[in-house]
Amino acid sequence: MGATLVIVVLLLLNSFTDSRTRRLERRLRETERRLDLLLAHHGIADDRPELAEIDDLIRRDRKIEAIKRYRELTGAGLAEAKEAVEARIR
């Protein structure tokens, strides 16, 4: 009985932690999206040196490769990388 209770408590804690992590990840994505919108609105470009490669791929009309490389460099998800690359095209 005691071991079962410990397992149930651990499962509940894990579930709570997973839920909280997902909620925080959603909030972080939304915050990043809003910051990107503000920067774009004010014409402030992301000029990190490592993203020069992305600009080169864009200039050579290799948008899909640019998106893939952006994801590799930044750890961004597909939608976020696509938005970022498209923002650099404009």
Secondary structure, DSSP 4 states (H G I P E B T S, - for coil): -HHHHHHHHHHHHHHHHHHHHHHHHHHHHHHHHHHHHHHHHTT-----GGGHHHHHHHHTT-HHHHHHHHHHHH---HHHHHHHHHHHH-
